[in-house]
Amino acid sequence: MKIRSLVWLPATVFGMAIMIGCNDPLAPVSFEVKIIHDGKSVDKALVNLMPSKQDGNSAGMKPGVTDANGIAKLAAPKGEYKVIVTKEESAMAAMGPMDPKDMTKNMGKAMMGKNSLKGKGEASGPKSLLPAQFGSYDKTPLKVTVPTTEKVITFDLGK
């Protein structure tokens, strides 16, 4: 009888440790968001969460990138967050057509957003493909409270 009790002791202690760990307020909670713009799912947008309060905890937060369906997988501890969504055209697209002699010389500058590209239509760095307000902590109207009861939280960025 004593041996049987000793076998259950480690299992009981392990189970209680897991239950206590689940109540950790800093443990990240996973969830999904869907980003829509102009009535279409936004592919390859970066979605970040920032604590709504200045003293908010950002430990355990995981940003996400949207897939072809506009879905990003995120994780964050319990709390209130502002949602920051950005999508920029690629650095190569921002460079536009240029003379091959200048390409190597200016590629680094283009990727760093410098204004010294040569070729048709000088660029000043990657162009934002979404309204700028959604990429700014101070201006974004998007918010989420974690944990959420919704399976997928949809944010429509309008037109």
N, CA, C and O atoms as a DFTB+ gen file, in Angstrom:
636 C
 N C O
     1  1       0.820      -1.192       0.000
     2  2       0.000       0.000       0.000
     3  2       0.862       1.254       0.000
     4  3       0.520       2.242      -0.649
     5  1       1.988       1.220       0.730
     6  2       2.864       2.382       0.785
     7  2       3.500       2.660      -0.572
     8  3       3.669       3.824      -0.935
     9  1       3.853       1.640      -1.321
    10  2       4.479       1.812      -2.630
    11  2       3.500       2.470      -3.597
    12  3       3.885       3.351      -4.367
    13  1       2.246       2.051      -3.563
    14  2       1.242       2.632      -4.451
    15  2       1.092       4.127      -4.156
    16  3       0.947       4.910      -5.095
    17  1       1.119       4.541      -2.924
    18  2       1.011       5.957      -2.554
    19  2       2.213       6.739      -3.051
    20  3       2.071       7.880      -3.490
    21  1       3.384       6.146      -2.990
    22  2       4.588       6.830      -3.448
    23  2       4.590       7.029      -4.969
    24  3       5.178       7.989      -5.469
    25  1       3.945       6.142      -5.689
    26  2       3.863       6.267      -7.142
    27  2       2.996       7.467      -7.517
    28  3       3.318       8.184      -8.465
    29  1       1.929       7.691      -6.808
    30  2       1.005       8.792      -7.127
    31  2       1.526      10.151      -6.671
    32  3       1.092      11.175      -7.199
    33  1       2.428      10.190      -5.724
    34  2       2.931      11.455      -5.195
    35  2       3.588      12.315      -6.269
    36  3       3.225      13.486      -6.381
    37  1       4.534      11.812      -7.069
    38  2       5.130      12.667      -8.112
    39  2       4.106      13.159      -9.135
    40  3       4.173      14.302      -9.588
    41  1       3.157      12.289      -9.498
    42  2       2.139      12.686     -10.468
    43  2       1.266      13.807      -9.902
    44  3       0.909      14.742     -10.619
    45  1       0.927      13.715      -8.636
    46  2       0.109      14.739      -7.995
    47  2       0.861      16.059      -7.912
    48  3       0.296      17.110      -8.216
    49  1       2.108      16.023      -7.512
    50  2       2.918      17.241      -7.416
    51  2       3.073      17.881      -8.794
    52  3       2.958      19.100      -8.916
    53  1       3.332      17.084      -9.833
    54  2       3.478      17.594     -11.188
    55  2       2.179      18.249     -11.662
    56  3       2.202      19.334     -12.244
    57  1       1.062      17.595     -11.413
    58  2      -0.245      18.141     -11.814
    59  2      -0.544      19.461     -11.131
    60  3      -1.057      20.385     -11.763
    61  1      -0.233      19.559      -9.857
    62  2      -0.467      20.814      -9.128
    63  2       0.452      21.917      -9.645
    64  3       0.035      23.072      -9.735
    65  1       1.678      21.584      -9.980
    66  2       2.613      22.582     -10.519
    67  2       2.097      23.141     -11.840
    68  3       2.206      24.341     -12.093
    69  1       1.540      22.284     -12.674
    70  2       0.978      22.740     -13.950
    71  2      -0.221      23.653     -13.696
    72  3      -0.350      24.696     -14.338
    73  1      -1.087      23.277     -12.779
    74  2      -2.268      24.095     -12.487
    75  2      -1.870      25.458     -11.939
    76  3      -2.480      26.465     -12.298
    77  1      -0.873      25.509     -11.089
    78  2      -0.407      26.787     -10.536
    79  2       0.210      27.625     -11.643
    80  3      -0.014      28.835     -11.694
    81  1       0.982      27.007     -12.530
    82  2       1.606      27.715     -13.646
    83  2       0.584      28.325     -14.591
    84  3       0.855      29.366     -15.190
    85  1      -0.580      27.709     -14.744
    86  2      -1.616      28.216     -15.641
    87  2      -2.202      29.522     -15.138
    88  3      -2.770      30.282     -15.922
    89  1      -2.079      29.796     -13.869
    90  2      -2.619      31.021     -13.303
    91  2      -1.601      32.149     -13.294
    92  3      -1.880      33.217     -12.748
    93  1      -0.446      31.948     -13.873
    94  2       0.590      32.970     -13.939
    95  2       0.109      34.127     -14.800
    96  3      -0.130      33.929     -15.991
    97  1      -0.045      35.346     -14.241
    98  2      -0.544      36.479     -15.013
    99  2       0.410      36.919     -16.129
   100  3       0.004      37.633     -17.046
   101  1       1.664      36.499     -16.053
   102  2       2.620      36.874     -17.089
   103  2       2.759      35.816     -18.175
   104  3       3.487      36.012     -19.148
   105  1       2.060      34.694     -18.010
   106  2       2.124      33.639     -19.025
   107  2       1.440      34.135     -20.297
   108  3       0.307      34.612     -20.240
   109  1       2.115      34.027     -21.445
   110  2       1.499      34.500     -22.677
   111  2       0.293      33.662     -23.090
   112  3       0.277      32.441     -22.938
   113  1      -0.710      34.349     -23.613
   114  2      -1.916      33.717     -24.113
   115  2      -1.882      33.848     -25.639
   116  3      -1.700      34.946     -26.165
   117  1      -2.056      32.742     -26.339
   118  2      -2.030      32.763     -27.801
   119  2      -3.421      33.054     -28.361
   120  3      -4.426      32.598     -27.817
   121  1      -3.467      33.815     -29.450
   122  2      -4.719      34.116     -30.129
   123  2      -4.397      34.555     -31.556
   124  3      -3.230      34.717     -31.913
   125  1      -5.428      34.743     -32.362
   126  2      -5.233      35.137     -33.757
   127  2      -5.990      36.420     -34.058
   128  3      -7.036      36.693     -33.469
   129  1      -5.446      37.207     -34.987
   130  2      -6.132      38.394     -35.495
   131  2      -6.192      38.295     -37.015
   132  3      -5.337      37.677     -37.650
   133  1      -7.212      38.912     -37.576
   134  2      -7.350      38.975     -39.039
   135  2      -7.358      40.449     -39.421
   136  3      -8.085      41.249     -38.833
   137  1      -6.538      40.801     -40.416
   138  2      -6.428      42.175     -40.876
   139  2      -7.060      42.288     -42.262
   140  3      -6.718      41.543     -43.180
   141  1      -7.993      43.241     -42.392
   142  2      -8.676      43.495     -43.655
   143  2      -8.467      44.960     -44.024
   144  3      -8.562      45.836     -43.165
   145  1      -8.183      45.230     -45.301
   146  2      -8.055      46.602     -45.812
   147  2      -8.653      46.624     -47.217
   148  3      -8.378      45.744     -48.031
   149  1      -9.460      47.624     -47.488
   150  2     -10.150      47.733     -48.786
   151  2     -10.973      46.484     -49.088
   152  3     -11.090      46.082     -50.246
   153  1     -11.540      45.873     -48.057
   154  2     -12.388      44.703     -48.233
   155  2     -11.647      43.409     -48.513
   156  3     -12.279      42.386     -48.780
   157  1     -10.309      43.430     -48.458
   158  2      -9.509      42.242     -48.753
   159  2      -8.610      41.890     -47.571
   160  3      -8.208      42.761     -46.800
   161  1      -8.305      40.614     -47.444
   162  2      -7.352      40.162     -46.426
   163  2      -5.974      40.729     -46.762
   164  3      -5.573      40.762     -47.925
   165  1      -5.256      41.174     -45.733
   166  2      -3.925      41.760     -45.939
   167  2      -2.873      40.689     -45.670
   168  3      -2.779      40.151     -44.567
   169  1      -2.087      40.393     -46.698
   170  2      -1.019      39.401     -46.629
   171  2       0.296      40.098     -46.267
   172  3       0.555      41.209     -46.729
   173  1       1.111      39.462     -45.456
   174  2       2.454      39.918     -45.099
   175  2       2.489      41.256     -44.362
   176  3       3.416      42.043     -44.549
   177  1       1.488      41.512     -43.531
   178  2       1.504      42.702     -42.670
   179  2       2.093      42.301     -41.319
   180  3       1.845      41.200     -40.827
   181  1       2.863      43.190     -40.734
   182  2       3.436      42.949     -39.410
   183  2       2.454      43.469     -38.364
   184  3       2.031      44.623     -38.424
   185  1       2.092      42.612     -37.405
   186  2       1.146      42.978     -36.354
   187  2       1.873      42.906     -35.016
   188  3       2.374      41.853     -34.621
   189  1       1.921      44.049     -34.324
   190  2       2.576      44.138     -33.020
   191  2       1.579      44.576     -31.969
   192  3       0.621      45.289     -32.269
   193  1       1.802      44.152     -30.747
   194  2       1.004      44.602     -29.610
   195  2       1.892      45.453     -28.724
   196  3       3.059      45.132     -28.502
   197  1       1.333      46.535     -28.222
   198  2       2.055      47.400     -27.286
   199  2       1.145      47.626     -26.080
   200  3      -0.039      47.911     -26.259
   201  1       1.667      47.507     -24.857
   202  2       0.827      47.730     -23.679
   203  2       0.154      49.100     -23.736
   204  3       0.797      50.098     -24.060
   205  1      -1.144      49.146     -23.421
   206  2      -1.891      50.407     -23.435
   207  2      -1.393      51.372     -22.371
   208  3      -1.439      52.588     -22.557
   209  1      -0.920      50.833     -21.261
   210  2      -0.422      51.668     -20.170
   211  2       1.094      51.751     -20.244
   212  3       1.754      50.791     -20.643
   213  1       1.639      52.883     -19.866
   214  2       3.085      53.095     -19.906
   215  2       3.838      52.046     -19.092
   216  3       4.935      51.634     -19.470
   217  1       3.252      51.614     -17.977
   218  2       3.928      50.659     -17.101
   219  2       3.570      49.210     -17.443
   220  3       3.841      48.299     -16.660
   221  1       2.963      49.002     -18.610
   222  2       2.558      47.656     -19.016
   223  2       3.756      46.751     -19.240
   224  3       4.856      47.212     -19.547
   225  1       3.526      45.476     -19.083
   226  2       4.582      44.481     -19.241
   227  2       4.589      43.962     -20.673
   228  3       3.547      43.569     -21.197
   229  1       5.753      43.959     -21.308
   230  2       5.848      43.447     -22.672
   231  2       6.554      42.089     -22.721
   232  3       6.789      41.559     -23.806
   233  1       6.890      41.528     -21.572
   234  2       7.547      40.211     -21.545
   235  2       6.593      39.145     -22.067
   236  3       5.420      39.118     -21.696
   237  1       7.088      38.286     -22.911
   238  2       6.280      37.183     -23.428
   239  2       5.432      37.547     -24.628
   240  3       4.712      36.695     -25.150
   241  1       5.495      38.798     -25.083
   242  2       4.706      39.194     -26.247
   243  2       5.357      38.665     -27.522
   244  3       6.580      38.672     -27.658
   245  1       4.527      38.210     -28.446
   246  2       5.024      37.670     -29.709
   247  2       4.271      38.342     -30.847
   248  3       3.063      38.149     -30.985
   249  1       4.975      39.139     -31.675
   250  2       4.299      39.735     -32.826
   251  2       4.016      38.663     -33.872
   252  3       4.473      37.526     -33.748
   253  1       3.261      39.033     -34.900
   254  2       2.954      38.084     -35.949
   255  2       2.960      38.736     -37.315
   256  3       2.933      39.961     -37.436
   257  1       2.994      37.907     -38.333
   258  2       2.916      38.353     -39.720
   259  2       1.709      37.655     -40.329
   260  3       1.536      36.446     -40.172
   261  1       0.875      38.423     -41.026
   262  2      -0.336      37.853     -41.598
   263  2      -0.027      36.928     -42.771
   264  3       0.919      37.148     -43.527
   265  1      -0.846      35.892     -42.901
   266  2      -0.714      34.955     -44.016
   267  2      -1.617      35.414     -45.165
   268  3      -2.158      36.519     -45.115
   269  1      -1.782      34.597     -46.180
   270  2      -2.589      34.949     -47.352
   271  2      -4.050      35.224     -46.992
   272  3      -4.749      35.913     -47.735
   273  1      -4.518      34.689     -45.856
   274  2      -5.891      34.924     -45.397
   275  2      -5.999      36.119     -44.459
   276  3      -7.075      36.397     -43.929
   277  1      -4.882      36.835     -44.248
   278  2      -4.885      37.993     -43.363
   279  2      -4.791      37.627     -41.894
   280  3      -5.005      38.485     -41.037
   281  1      -4.477      36.376     -41.576
   282  2      -4.433      35.886     -40.188
   283  2      -3.000      35.918     -39.648
   284  3      -2.064      35.443     -40.292
   285  1      -2.854      36.492     -38.448
   286  2      -1.568      36.486     -37.744
   287  2      -1.767      35.827     -36.392
   288  3      -2.777      36.054     -35.727
   289  1      -0.806      35.012     -35.986
   290  2      -0.839      34.369     -34.677
   291  2       0.004      35.203     -33.723
   292  3       1.178      35.467     -33.981
   293  1      -0.613      35.615     -32.614
   294  2       0.054      36.465     -31.625
   295  2       0.024      35.795     -30.258
   296  3      -0.708      34.831     -30.036
   297  1       0.833      36.326     -29.351
   298  2       0.809      35.870     -27.962
   299  2       1.190      37.038     -27.075
   300  3       2.079      37.823     -27.408
   301  1       0.504      37.146     -25.934
   302  2       0.790      38.212     -24.985
   303  2       0.234      37.839     -23.619
   304  3      -0.737      37.088     -23.527
   305  1       0.844      38.362     -22.554
   306  2       0.273      38.153     -21.219
   307  2      -1.075      38.864     -21.108
   308  3      -1.407      39.716     -21.932
   309  1      -1.841      38.507     -20.089
   310  2      -3.133      39.155     -19.863
   311  2      -2.940      40.660     -19.742
   312  3      -1.991      41.128     -19.114
   313  1      -3.859      41.417     -20.355
   314  2      -3.794      42.869     -20.271
   315  2      -4.440      43.536     -21.463
   316  3      -5.024      42.881     -22.326
   317  1      -4.324      44.866     -21.495
   318  2      -4.884      45.656     -22.588
   319  2      -3.752      46.152     -23.473
   320  3      -2.721      46.615     -22.986
   321  1      -3.960      46.048     -24.786
   322  2      -2.912      46.388     -25.744
   323  2      -3.452      47.239     -26.890
   324  3      -4.617      47.138     -27.275
   325  1      -2.570      48.078     -27.418
   326  2      -2.831      48.750     -28.677
   327  2      -2.262      47.842     -29.762
   328  3      -1.234      47.193     -29.570
   329  1      -2.947      47.806     -30.905
   330  2      -2.524      46.951     -32.009
   331  2      -1.912      47.838     -33.087
   332  3      -2.551      48.769     -33.577
   333  1      -0.677      47.540     -33.446
   334  2       0.060      48.289     -34.458
   335  2       0.180      47.395     -35.694
   336  3       0.684      46.275     -35.606
   337  1      -0.286      47.893     -36.846
   338  2      -0.253      47.107     -38.085
   339  2       0.499      47.899     -39.152
   340  3       0.150      49.042     -39.449
   341  1       1.530      47.284     -39.724
   342  2       2.305      47.937     -40.778
   343  2       2.541      46.975     -41.928
   344  3       2.627      45.760     -41.747
   345  1       2.642      47.553     -43.111
   346  2       3.029      46.795     -44.294
   347  2       3.668      47.787     -45.246
   348  3       3.070      48.798     -45.614
   349  1       4.888      47.479     -45.636
   350  2       5.614      48.359     -46.540
   351  2       5.995      47.606     -47.790
   352  3       6.207      46.394     -47.766
   353  1       6.081      48.346     -48.894
   354  2       6.556      47.702     -50.111
   355  2       8.004      47.317     -49.887
   356  3       8.681      47.900     -49.040
   357  1       8.468      46.366     -50.619
   358  2       9.831      45.880     -50.425
   359  2      10.852      46.944     -50.795
   360  3      10.555      47.853     -51.570
   361  1      12.034      46.834     -50.250
   362  2      13.109      47.785     -50.542
   363  2      13.463      47.756     -52.023
   364  3      13.793      48.789     -52.606
   365  1      13.394      46.575     -52.633
   366  2      13.708      46.481     -54.062
   367  2      12.664      47.222     -54.889
   368  3      13.016      47.896     -55.857
   369  1      11.390      47.111     -54.530
   370  2      10.337      47.814     -55.258
   371  2      10.480      49.315     -55.073
   372  3      10.182      50.085     -55.986
   373  1      10.936      49.738     -53.892
   374  2      11.098      51.163     -53.615
   375  2      12.201      51.772     -54.472
   376  3      12.168      52.967     -54.765
   377  1      13.184      50.957     -54.878
   378  2      14.290      51.489     -55.662
   379  2      13.852      51.875     -57.062
   380  3      14.399      52.817     -57.636
   381  1      12.882      51.174     -57.628
   382  2      12.424      51.476     -58.977
   383  2      13.496      51.138     -60.001
   384  3      14.542      50.592     -59.652
   385  1      13.236      51.466     -61.280
   386  2      14.210      51.158     -62.315
   387  2      15.473      51.993     -62.148
   388  3      15.398      53.183     -61.842
   389  1      16.629      51.374     -62.348
   390  2      17.880      52.120     -62.253
   391  2      18.942      51.485     -63.133
   392  3      18.822      50.335     -63.557
   393  1      19.948      52.234     -63.388
   394  2      21.081      51.778     -64.183
   395  2      21.794      50.675     -63.402
   396  3      22.076      50.859     -62.218
   397  1      22.096      49.517     -64.037
   398  2      22.766      48.415     -63.330
   399  2      24.073      48.838     -62.661
   400  3      24.441      48.265     -61.636
   401  1      24.786      49.831     -63.214
   402  2      26.037      50.300     -62.604
   403  2      25.787      50.913     -61.236
   404  3      26.623      50.815     -60.338
   405  1      24.637      51.541     -61.087
   406  2      24.318      52.211     -59.826
   407  2      23.649      51.279     -58.818
   408  3      23.571      51.598     -57.631
   409  1      23.161      50.116     -59.293
   410  2      22.384      49.242     -58.421
   411  2      23.152      48.801     -57.189
   412  3      22.657      48.950     -56.072
   413  1      24.353      48.261     -57.367
   414  2      25.137      47.785     -56.232
   415  2      25.488      48.931     -55.309
   416  3      25.393      48.803     -54.089
   417  1      25.888      50.039     -55.879
   418  2      26.301      51.203     -55.100
   419  2      25.159      51.754     -54.246
   420  3      25.378      52.187     -53.115
   421  1      23.963      51.737     -54.780
   422  2      22.846      52.381     -54.105
   423  2      21.912      51.428     -53.373
   424  3      21.009      51.882     -52.670
   425  1      22.106      50.102     -53.520
   426  2      21.197      49.143     -52.895
   427  2      21.173      49.300     -51.376
   428  3      20.100      49.311     -50.773
   429  1      22.322      49.419     -50.768
   430  2      22.390      49.586     -49.311
   431  2      21.682      50.849     -48.859
   432  3      20.980      50.846     -47.848
   433  1      21.866      51.927     -49.607
   434  2      21.202      53.183     -49.266
   435  2      19.688      53.034     -49.379
   436  3      18.950      53.567     -48.550
   437  1      19.225      52.321     -50.391
   438  2      17.783      52.131     -50.576
   439  2      17.194      51.335     -49.430
   440  3      16.109      51.655     -48.942
   441  1      17.902      50.293     -48.992
   442  2      17.393      49.459     -47.909
   443  2      17.379      50.207     -46.585
   444  3      16.599      49.879     -45.691
   445  1      18.232      51.203     -46.458
   446  2      18.275      52.006     -45.234
   447  2      17.340      53.210     -45.325
   448  3      17.265      54.006     -44.390
   449  1      16.621      53.350     -46.456
   450  2      15.668      54.438     -46.584
   451  2      16.316      55.772     -46.902
   452  3      15.722      56.816     -46.636
   453  1      17.513      55.767     -47.462
   454  2      18.205      57.006     -47.814
   455  2      17.612      57.586     -49.093
   456  3      16.989      56.866     -49.874
   457  1      17.802      58.868     -49.305
   458  2      17.210      59.573     -50.429
   459  2      18.095      59.661     -51.649
   460  3      17.793      60.454     -52.541
   461  1      19.158      58.905     -51.748
   462  2      20.112      59.127     -52.819
   463  2      20.083      58.053     -53.899
   464  3      21.135      57.628     -54.377
   465  1      18.898      57.614     -54.286
   466  2      18.793      56.627     -55.350
   467  2      18.861      57.313     -56.696
   468  3      18.325      58.407     -56.876
   469  1      19.524      56.664     -57.646
   470  2      19.594      57.197     -59.000
   471  2      18.698      56.356     -59.881
   472  3      18.575      55.149     -59.670
   473  1      18.085      56.962     -60.845
   474  2      17.203      56.246     -61.750
   475  2      15.911      57.004     -61.872
   476  3      15.780      58.106     -61.342
   477  1      14.958      56.429     -62.563
   478  2      13.673      57.098     -62.738
   479  2      12.937      57.114     -61.409
   480  3      12.841      56.090     -60.733
   481  1      12.429      58.253     -61.042
   482  2      11.624      58.368     -59.824
   483  2      12.410      58.064     -58.577
   484  3      12.409      56.926     -58.107
   485  1      13.083      59.054     -58.031
   486  2      13.855      58.833     -56.800
   487  2      12.918      58.478     -55.660
   488  3      11.830      59.042     -55.550
   489  1      13.330      57.553     -54.819
   490  2      12.507      57.097     -53.702
   491  2      13.116      57.544     -52.385
   492  3      14.316      57.809     -52.304
   493  1      12.296      57.625     -51.370
   494  2      12.791      58.008     -50.056
   495  2      12.643      56.858     -49.077
   496  3      12.507      57.087     -47.875
   497  1      12.665      55.635     -49.562
   498  2      12.540      54.469     -48.706
   499  2      11.243      53.738     -49.014
   500  3      10.460      54.185     -49.853
   501  1      11.013      52.612     -48.337
   502  2       9.809      51.837     -48.606
   503  2       8.542      52.640     -48.313
   504  3       8.484      53.401     -47.346
   505  1       7.547      52.461     -49.148
   506  2       6.266      53.147     -49.024
   507  2       5.330      52.289     -48.180
   508  3       5.287      51.069     -48.336
   509  1       4.585      52.930     -47.290
   510  2       3.600      52.221     -46.486
   511  2       2.411      51.856     -47.363
   512  3       1.916      52.694     -48.117
   513  1       1.952      50.621     -47.271
   514  2       0.828      50.153     -48.069
   515  2      -0.489      50.178     -47.298
   516  3      -1.536      49.826     -47.842
   517  1      -0.440      50.593     -46.029
   518  2      -1.631      50.721     -45.189
   519  2      -1.698      52.148     -44.654
   520  3      -0.678      52.835     -44.605
   521  1      -2.887      52.604     -44.250
   522  2      -2.965      53.944     -43.673
   523  2      -2.006      54.099     -42.490
   524  3      -1.915      53.230     -41.623
   525  1      -1.293      55.230     -42.478
   526  2      -0.234      55.472     -41.494
   527  2      -0.716      55.404     -40.053
   528  3       0.052      55.014     -39.174
   529  1      -1.952      55.768     -39.787
   530  2      -2.430      55.794     -38.398
   531  2      -2.324      54.434     -37.715
   532  3      -2.129      54.370     -36.501
   533  1      -2.450      53.346     -38.473
   534  2      -2.414      52.008     -37.877
   535  2      -0.998      51.566     -37.514
   536  3      -0.816      50.572     -36.811
   537  1      -0.002      52.301     -37.993
   538  2       1.386      51.989     -37.683
   539  2       1.957      52.853     -36.584
   540  3       3.149      52.773     -36.291
   541  1       1.117      53.688     -35.964
   542  2       1.563      54.614     -34.925
   543  2       0.918      54.294     -33.581
   544  3      -0.302      54.165     -33.482
   545  1       1.740      54.168     -32.559
   546  2       1.231      53.880     -31.213
   547  2       0.251      54.955     -30.759
   548  3      -0.781      54.651     -30.162
   549  1       0.579      56.214     -31.046
   550  2      -0.259      57.329     -30.595
   551  2      -1.565      57.463     -31.369
   552  3      -2.537      58.007     -30.844
   553  1      -1.605      56.975     -32.608
   554  2      -2.771      57.212     -33.462
   555  2      -3.649      55.994     -33.722
   556  3      -4.796      56.146     -34.141
   557  1      -3.136      54.796     -33.484
   558  2      -3.936      53.612     -33.810
   559  2      -5.193      53.526     -32.944
   560  3      -5.118      53.665     -31.723
   561  1      -6.348      53.296     -33.576
   562  2      -7.576      53.105     -32.804
   563  2      -7.787      51.629     -32.425
   564  3      -8.736      51.296     -31.715
   565  1      -6.902      50.759     -32.900
   566  2      -7.062      49.320     -32.690
   567  2      -6.604      48.912     -31.295
   568  3      -5.506      49.261     -30.859
   569  1      -7.473      48.160     -30.596
   570  2      -7.152      47.702     -29.239
   571  2      -7.638      46.272     -29.056
   572  3      -8.568      45.818     -29.723
   573  1      -6.982      45.576     -28.131
   574  2      -7.394      44.215     -27.791
   575  2      -7.130      43.989     -26.311
   576  3      -6.146      44.482     -25.759
   577  1      -8.023      43.234     -25.678
   578  2      -7.840      42.817     -24.290
   579  2      -7.568      41.321     -24.291
   580  3      -8.342      40.535     -24.839
   581  1      -6.461      40.940     -23.670
   582  2      -6.051      39.538     -23.596
   583  2      -6.308      39.051     -22.178
   584  3      -5.928      39.745     -21.235
   585  1      -6.937      37.890     -21.975
   586  2      -7.385      36.948     -22.988
   587  2      -8.686      37.427     -23.640
   588  3      -9.421      38.242     -23.082
   589  1      -8.937      36.911     -24.800
   590  2     -10.133      37.246     -25.549
   591  2     -11.014      36.012     -25.674
   592  3     -10.523      34.883     -25.661
   593  1     -12.294      36.232     -25.792
   594  2     -13.211      35.101     -25.952
   595  2     -13.406      34.761     -27.426
   596  3     -13.960      33.711     -27.752
   597  1     -12.953      35.647     -28.321
   598  2     -13.100      35.413     -29.752
   599  2     -11.992      34.497     -30.256
   600  3     -10.848      34.588     -29.810
   601  1     -12.338      33.617     -31.183
   602  2     -11.341      32.723     -31.758
   603  2     -10.374      33.522     -32.640
   604  3      -9.158      33.347     -32.561
   605  1     -10.932      34.398     -33.477
   606  2     -10.137      35.264     -34.336
   607  2     -10.715      36.672     -34.210
   608  3     -11.911      36.877     -34.417
   609  1      -9.872      37.631     -33.873
   610  2     -10.300      39.024     -33.755
   611  2     -10.051      39.696     -35.103
   612  3      -8.925      39.705     -35.599
   613  1     -11.098      40.254     -35.688
   614  2     -10.971      40.884     -37.006
   615  2     -10.862      42.399     -36.851
   616  3     -11.659      43.035     -36.161
   617  1      -9.836      42.958     -37.523
   618  2      -9.654      44.411     -37.574
   619  2      -9.795      44.843     -39.027
   620  3      -9.026      44.421     -39.890
   621  1     -10.793      45.694     -39.288
   622  2     -11.012      46.226     -40.637
   623  2     -10.418      47.633     -40.678
   624  3     -10.879      48.530     -39.973
   625  1      -9.395      47.815     -41.508
   626  2      -8.702      49.102     -41.596
   627  2      -9.399      50.084     -42.539
   628  3      -8.886      51.178     -42.776
   629  1     -10.546      49.710     -43.071
   630  2     -11.299      50.602     -43.950
   631  2     -10.735      50.635     -45.355
   632  3     -10.140      49.671     -45.836
   633  1     -10.943      51.788     -46.005
   634  2     -10.470      51.950     -47.399
   635  2      -9.325      52.904     -47.478
   636  3      -8.806      53.157     -48.566
